[in-house]
Amino acid sequence: TEALDTIRVLATVDELTSLVNRRRMHEVLEAEERRQTSTRGTCIALLDIDFFKQVNDQFGHAAGDSVLRSFSQAARACLRGDDVLARWGGEEFLLLLPDASLDDARGVLERIAEQVHAMPVPGVEGRRISFSAGLATRNLGEPFAEAINRADKALYRAKESGRDRIVLA
C-alpha cells in the first residue's frame, strides 16, 4: 500500500515544486469539463517566469531550481480554495480558477505578482523575480484546450509588450 501511494504521488506531483504536474492537471481539467455547473465561469491562466534562462545562466541551475520552488510557494499562498496550480513545463505554470469571473482571476494573479516580487530567493540575491501571464475565460461547453490556447496567445502578448504583466485573452 505504501509503495502504491508513493507511485501515485510520483505520477501526479512535480518533484521540484510540489505542485500538480501536467499529467495530473489534464485529469483535473477533464473532470472540470464534465462538472460544468458553474454559472460564474472558469478562468485559465498561463504564467511564465520572466528571464528564467538568464537566472540559470548567471546564477546556475541550483539557483534556478530555488526560483521555481520559491515561486510555487509564493503562488500557492495566494490561491483560493478550489484553484489548482500546475507546473506545465520548465518555468511555465497553468492555473485553473473554477467559479471565477475575469476580475476574480485577475485579482488572484495580481496577488501572486505582489508575493513573487517580494519573495526572497536563496542564491539569487539582488534579483527581482517576475512573471508574465495570459488569462482567458473558458466559454461554456468549450474544450479547455481552446481556452488554454487563448491564454497562451495572451501570454505571448504579455512577453512581447514588456513582461511582468497580465494580459487578457
Secondary structure, 3 states (H helix, E strand, C coil): CHHHHHHHHHHHECCCCCCECHHHHHHHHHHHHHHCCCCCCEEEEEEEECCHHHHHHHHCHHHHHHHHHHHHHHHHCCCCCCCEEEEEECCEEEEEECCCCHHHHHHHHHHHHHHHHHCCCCCCCCCCCCEEEEEEEECCCCCHHHHHHHHHHHHHHHHHCCCCCEEEC
